[in-house]
Amino acid sequence: MSQVSDLCNLDLTQITDKIIAEYIWIGGSGTDIRSKARTINKLVTDPAKLPKWNFDGSSTGQAVGQDSEVILYPQAVYKDPFRRGNNNLVLCDAYTPSGEPIPTNKRHNAAKIFNHPDVAVEELWYGIEQEYTLLQKDVNWPLGWPIGGFPAPQGPYYCGAGANKAFGRDIVDAHYKACLFAGINNSGINGEAMPGQWEFQVGPLVGIDAADQLWVARYILERITEIAGVVLSFDPKPIQGEWNGAGAHTNYSTKSMRSDGGIDVIKKAMEKLGLRHKEHIAAYGEGNERRLTGKHETADINTFSWGVANRGASIRIGRDTEKAGKGYFEDRRPTSNMDPYVVTSMIAETTILWKP
């Protein structure tokens, strides 16, 4: 196996200008990530200069067998932490051969919202807190838990250290560094309240970049857990009972919110978000009703609420924002398996474009 590792780690830059580009896209479920590689004759960092490619959509739930070709459009390029050298990860979205976005291409509509002049002028900042659970392979039981049994109750695990409190830190640290190598703005990690559950944060980033980078960070984490022989779960409530669920809290601000008097802009945004609560919940991920119960640091799924420093509210405004009279807010409703293209663009649409 050492020879296989040596071959995997070959530095191609010593003998060729050719690179390997791993084309990544979102599969038919809307939560799975697919990829395949191709050779490019030289290093290309501009996605517009990379060739379009295709895949068999009938094998991913994105086309029928009689007309299965789906076209990949490169949208963003990152350094490949697995192959290294000049090799790249290429994030794509998917279209029919005639150029129409396929139904699972949520990036296309998000880009239209972010490119709207009224949105673009506000220089939207996002920070997304991605929670996830590491599971033991074959048994699908959280890492560090006795098989068929339970650990001690929540309390010592959140941001904890020690062999009986933190499970999978090597995977988490590998992911952290791999993201930074790739050019992902991974701004931090921490252990979560349920043992075997962790969080990484992407941002602050402007507009669609936040969603792009979150998807690539998810892909990198999938690859690392594959190597480690551990199953990655974005289920919002992988274990029923007195355990915290997994979310994707989304922090958001506009230029107006960050300017003097921004707290009033934030309060107006609360009114709009409250009026569209049901629409947002419907778009904020699958299985969220198992997580948003009003317990375990969540608001009830059927009721919109907001408050300062209140982690039991739908939306939390930080103490610093209240004190400064400007800043950002945290939408705590999105679940761990949410589509960041949908969530980020919907928050922008509701708070800026939507006229009640």
C-alpha positions as CSV (number, residue, x, y, z in Angstrom):
1,M,0.0,0.0,0.0
2,S,3.0,2.3,0.5
3,Q,3.6,2.1,-3.2
4,V,0.0,3.1,-3.9
5,S,0.4,6.1,-1.6
6,D,3.6,7.1,-3.3
7,L,1.8,7.0,-6.7
8,C,-1.1,9.0,-5.4
9,N,1.3,11.7,-4.1
10,L,3.3,12.0,-7.4
11,D,4.1,15.6,-8.1
12,L,3.1,16.0,-11.8
13,T,4.5,19.5,-12.0
14,Q,7.9,18.0,-12.4
15,I,7.1,16.3,-15.8
16,T,4.0,17.9,-17.3
17,D,1.9,21.1,-17.5
18,K,-1.2,19.0,-17.5
19,I,-3.5,19.1,-14.5
20,I,-6.3,17.0,-13.1
21,A,-9.6,18.9,-12.6
22,E,-12.2,17.3,-10.4
23,Y,-15.6,18.5,-11.6
24,I,-18.1,18.7,-8.7
25,W,-21.9,19.1,-8.9
26,I,-25.0,18.5,-6.8
27,G,-26.9,15.3,-7.4
28,G,-30.5,14.5,-7.9
29,S,-31.5,14.4,-4.2
30,G,-30.4,18.0,-3.8
31,T,-28.1,17.0,-0.9
32,D,-25.7,14.5,-2.5
33,I,-22.5,15.6,-4.1
34,R,-21.1,14.0,-7.3
35,S,-17.7,14.4,-9.0
36,K,-15.5,13.1,-11.8
37,A,-12.1,14.1,-13.1
38,R,-10.6,15.1,-16.4
39,T,-7.2,16.1,-17.7
40,I,-6.7,19.7,-18.7
41,N,-3.7,20.7,-20.8
42,K,-2.5,23.4,-18.5
43,L,-3.4,25.2,-15.3
44,V,-6.6,27.2,-15.6
45,T,-8.0,29.2,-12.6
46,D,-10.7,31.1,-14.5
47,P,-13.9,28.9,-14.6
48,A,-15.1,30.7,-17.7
49,K,-12.0,29.3,-19.5
50,L,-12.6,25.7,-18.5
51,P,-14.4,23.4,-20.9
52,K,-18.0,22.5,-20.2
53,W,-18.5,18.8,-19.6
54,N,-21.4,16.3,-19.4
55,F,-22.6,13.4,-17.3
56,D,-25.2,10.6,-17.3
57,G,-28.1,12.3,-15.6
58,S,-30.1,9.0,-15.5
59,S,-27.6,7.6,-13.0
60,T,-27.9,10.6,-10.6
61,G,-31.7,11.1,-10.7
62,Q,-31.4,14.2,-12.9
63,A,-32.5,12.9,-16.4
64,V,-34.3,10.0,-18.0
65,G,-32.4,7.2,-19.8
66,Q,-33.7,8.1,-23.2
67,D,-32.3,11.6,-22.9
68,S,-29.7,11.4,-20.2
69,E,-27.0,13.9,-21.1
70,V,-26.7,16.8,-18.6
71,I,-24.1,19.6,-19.2
72,L,-21.8,20.9,-16.5
73,Y,-20.9,24.6,-16.5
74,P,-17.8,25.4,-14.4
75,Q,-18.6,28.2,-11.9
76,A,-15.7,28.3,-9.4
77,V,-12.2,26.9,-9.0
78,Y,-10.4,25.8,-5.9
79,K,-7.1,24.1,-5.2
80,D,-7.3,20.4,-4.8
81,P,-6.1,19.4,-1.3
82,F,-6.1,15.7,-2.2
83,R,-4.0,15.6,-5.4
84,R,-2.3,18.9,-4.6
85,G,0.2,20.4,-7.0
86,N,-1.6,22.5,-9.6
87,N,-4.7,20.3,-9.6
88,N,-8.1,21.8,-9.0
89,L,-11.6,21.3,-7.7
90,V,-14.1,22.8,-10.1
91,L,-17.6,23.6,-8.8
92,C,-20.3,23.3,-11.5
93,D,-24.0,23.7,-12.0
94,A,-26.0,21.7,-14.4
95,Y,-28.0,22.4,-17.6
96,T,-29.9,20.6,-20.4
97,P,-28.1,20.5,-23.8
98,S,-30.3,23.4,-24.9
99,G,-28.9,25.5,-22.0
100,E,-31.8,25.4,-19.6
101,P,-31.0,24.9,-15.9
102,I,-32.2,21.5,-14.7
103,P,-34.7,21.5,-11.7
104,T,-32.0,20.6,-9.2
105,N,-29.8,23.5,-10.3
106,K,-30.6,26.0,-7.5
107,R,-27.5,28.1,-8.2
108,H,-29.0,29.5,-11.4
109,N,-31.9,31.2,-9.6
110,A,-29.7,32.3,-6.7
111,A,-27.3,34.0,-9.1
112,K,-30.2,36.0,-10.6
113,I,-31.2,37.2,-7.2
114,F,-27.7,38.1,-6.1
115,N,-27.1,39.9,-9.4
116,H,-30.2,42.1,-9.0
117,P,-29.0,45.7,-8.8
118,D,-31.0,46.3,-5.5
119,V,-29.3,43.3,-4.0
120,A,-25.8,43.8,-5.4
121,V,-25.5,47.3,-4.0
122,E,-26.1,46.0,-0.5
123,E,-22.9,43.9,-0.5
124,L,-24.5,41.0,1.4
125,W,-22.3,39.2,4.0
126,Y,-23.0,35.7,5.0
127,G,-21.5,33.3,7.6
128,I,-22.8,29.8,7.7
129,E,-22.4,27.5,10.7
130,Q,-22.5,23.9,9.3
131,E,-23.2,21.2,11.9
132,Y,-22.8,17.6,11.1
133,T,-22.5,14.2,12.8
134,L,-19.8,11.5,12.3
135,L,-21.2,7.9,12.3
136,Q,-19.5,4.6,12.7
137,K,-19.5,2.8,9.4
138,D,-21.8,-0.3,9.1
139,V,-23.8,0.5,12.3
140,N,-24.6,4.1,11.5
141,W,-24.2,5.0,15.2
142,P,-22.4,8.2,16.3
143,L,-18.6,8.1,16.6
144,G,-17.5,7.4,20.1
145,W,-20.9,6.0,21.2
146,P,-21.0,2.4,22.5
147,I,-22.7,0.3,19.8
148,G,-26.4,0.0,20.7
149,G,-25.9,2.1,23.8
150,F,-25.6,5.7,24.9
151,P,-22.9,8.0,26.3
152,A,-23.4,10.2,29.4
153,P,-25.8,13.0,28.9
154,Q,-25.0,16.3,27.1
155,G,-22.9,18.8,29.0
156,P,-19.2,18.0,28.8
157,Y,-19.0,17.6,25.0
158,Y,-19.6,21.1,23.6
159,C,-16.1,22.5,22.8
160,G,-14.7,19.7,25.0
161,A,-11.4,18.0,25.0
162,G,-10.4,14.5,26.0
163,A,-10.8,10.9,24.8
164,N,-14.2,10.6,26.5
165,K,-15.5,13.9,25.2
166,A,-14.2,14.6,21.7
167,F,-14.6,11.9,18.9
168,G,-13.2,12.4,15.4
169,R,-11.0,15.4,16.0
170,D,-8.4,14.1,13.5
171,I,-11.1,14.2,10.8
172,V,-12.2,17.7,11.8
173,D,-8.7,19.1,11.8
174,A,-7.8,17.5,8.5
175,H,-11.0,19.1,7.0
176,Y,-10.1,22.5,8.5
177,K,-6.6,22.5,6.9
178,A,-7.8,21.0,3.6
179,C,-10.4,23.8,3.3
180,L,-7.8,26.5,3.9
181,F,-5.5,24.8,1.4
182,A,-8.3,24.8,-1.2
183,G,-9.0,28.5,-0.6
184,I,-12.2,28.0,1.3
185,N,-12.8,30.7,4.0
186,N,-13.3,28.2,6.8
187,S,-13.3,30.6,9.7
188,G,-13.4,28.0,12.6
189,I,-14.5,24.7,14.1
190,N,-15.8,23.4,17.3
191,G,-17.2,20.3,19.0
192,E,-21.0,20.4,19.4
193,A,-23.3,19.5,22.3
194,M,-24.0,15.9,21.1
195,P,-20.9,13.7,21.2
196,G,-19.8,12.8,17.7
197,Q,-21.2,16.1,16.4
198,W,-19.1,18.9,15.1
199,E,-19.4,22.3,13.4
200,F,-17.4,24.3,10.9
201,Q,-18.0,27.9,9.8
202,V,-17.7,29.3,6.3
203,G,-17.5,33.1,5.9
204,P,-17.8,35.9,6.1
205,L,-18.3,35.9,2.3
206,V,-20.2,38.1,-0.1
207,G,-23.3,36.8,-1.9
208,I,-23.2,33.5,-3.8
209,D,-19.6,32.9,-2.8
210,A,-20.9,31.7,0.6
211,A,-23.0,29.0,-0.9
212,D,-20.3,28.0,-3.4
213,Q,-17.7,27.6,-0.7
214,L,-20.1,25.7,1.6
215,W,-20.8,23.1,-1.0
216,V,-17.1,22.6,-1.8
217,A,-16.4,22.4,2.0
218,R,-19.0,19.7,2.2
219,Y,-17.4,17.8,-0.7
220,I,-14.0,18.0,1.0
221,L,-15.5,16.6,4.2
222,E,-17.2,13.8,2.3
223,R,-13.8,12.8,0.8
224,I,-12.0,13.0,4.1
225,T,-14.6,10.8,5.9
226,E,-14.3,8.4,3.0
227,I,-10.6,8.0,3.6
228,A,-11.2,7.6,7.4
229,G,-13.9,5.0,6.9
230,V,-16.4,7.1,8.8
231,V,-19.9,8.0,7.6
232,L,-20.8,11.7,7.3
233,S,-24.4,12.7,8.2
234,F,-26.2,16.0,7.7
235,D,-29.4,14.6,9.2
236,P,-31.0,17.3,11.4
237,K,-31.8,14.9,14.2
238,P,-29.7,11.7,13.8
239,I,-30.6,10.6,17.4
240,Q,-34.0,11.1,18.9
241,G,-34.3,12.1,22.6
242,E,-32.5,14.6,24.7
243,W,-29.8,15.4,22.2
244,N,-29.3,18.6,20.2
245,G,-30.0,18.4,16.5
246,A,-27.8,19.6,13.7
247,G,-28.5,22.9,11.9
248,A,-26.9,25.4,9.6
249,H,-27.3,28.7,11.3
250,T,-27.0,31.5,8.7
251,N,-25.6,34.9,9.7
252,Y,-26.5,37.8,7.5
253,S,-26.1,41.5,7.0
254,T,-26.5,44.1,4.4
255,K,-24.5,47.3,3.9
256,S,-27.5,49.2,5.3
257,M,-27.6,46.9,8.4
258,R,-23.8,47.5,9.0
259,S,-24.2,51.3,8.7
260,D,-25.3,53.7,11.4
261,G,-29.0,53.2,12.2
262,G,-28.7,49.6,10.9
263,I,-30.7,48.2,13.8
264,D,-33.8,49.8,12.4
265,V,-33.2,48.1,9.0
266,I,-32.7,44.8,10.9
267,K,-36.1,45.3,12.7
268,K,-37.8,45.9,9.4
269,A,-36.2,42.7,8.1
270,M,-37.7,40.8,11.1
271,E,-41.2,42.0,10.1
272,K,-40.7,40.7,6.6
273,L,-39.2,37.4,7.7
274,G,-42.0,36.8,10.1
275,L,-44.6,37.3,7.4
276,R,-42.9,34.7,5.2
277,H,-42.0,32.2,8.0
278,K,-43.9,29.3,6.4
279,E,-42.3,29.8,3.0
280,H,-38.8,29.9,4.6
281,I,-39.4,26.8,6.7
282,A,-40.5,24.9,3.6
283,A,-37.2,25.8,1.9
284,Y,-34.9,25.4,4.8
285,G,-34.2,21.6,4.6
286,E,-35.7,18.2,5.0
287,G,-36.6,16.8,8.4
288,N,-36.5,20.1,10.1
289,E,-39.7,19.3,12.1
290,R,-37.7,16.8,14.0
291,R,-35.2,19.4,15.1
292,L,-37.3,22.6,15.5
293,T,-39.3,21.5,18.5
294,G,-38.8,24.5,20.9
295,K,-36.3,22.4,22.9
296,H,-32.6,21.9,22.7
297,E,-31.8,25.5,21.7
298,T,-34.4,25.7,19.0
299,A,-37.6,27.6,18.3
300,D,-40.8,25.8,17.5
301,I,-41.1,25.3,13.8
302,N,-44.7,26.7,13.6
303,T,-43.9,30.0,15.4
304,F,-41.7,32.9,14.3
305,S,-39.7,34.7,17.0
306,W,-36.7,36.9,17.3
307,G,-34.7,38.2,20.2
308,V,-31.4,39.6,21.4
309,A,-29.0,36.8,22.5
310,N,-31.9,34.3,22.5
311,R,-30.8,30.9,21.1
312,G,-34.3,29.7,21.6
313,A,-35.7,32.2,19.0
314,S,-36.0,31.7,15.2
315,I,-33.6,34.6,14.7
316,R,-31.0,35.8,17.2
317,I,-29.6,39.4,17.2
318,G,-26.3,39.5,19.0
319,R,-25.5,41.7,22.0
320,D,-22.8,43.5,20.0
321,T,-25.3,44.4,17.3
322,E,-27.8,45.8,19.9
323,K,-25.1,47.8,21.6
324,A,-23.6,49.2,18.4
325,G,-27.0,49.9,16.9
326,K,-25.9,48.1,13.7
327,G,-24.5,44.8,12.5
328,Y,-25.9,41.4,11.6
329,F,-28.5,38.7,12.6
330,E,-28.4,34.9,12.8
331,D,-31.2,32.9,11.2
332,R,-31.3,29.8,13.3
333,R,-34.0,28.0,11.4
334,P,-32.0,26.4,8.4
335,T,-31.3,22.7,9.0
336,S,-28.0,20.9,8.5
337,N,-29.0,19.5,5.1
338,M,-30.3,22.8,3.7
339,D,-29.2,24.0,0.2
340,P,-27.2,27.2,0.8
341,Y,-28.1,28.5,-2.6
342,V,-31.8,28.4,-1.6
343,V,-31.3,29.7,1.9
344,T,-29.0,32.6,1.2
345,S,-30.8,33.9,-1.8
346,M,-34.2,33.6,-0.1
347,I,-33.1,35.7,2.8
348,A,-31.8,38.3,0.4
349,E,-35.0,38.2,-1.6
350,T,-37.3,38.5,1.4
351,T,-35.4,41.3,3.1
352,I,-34.5,43.4,0.1
353,L,-36.7,42.6,-2.9
354,W,-40.0,41.3,-1.5
355,K,-42.7,44.0,-1.0
356,P,-45.4,42.8,1.4
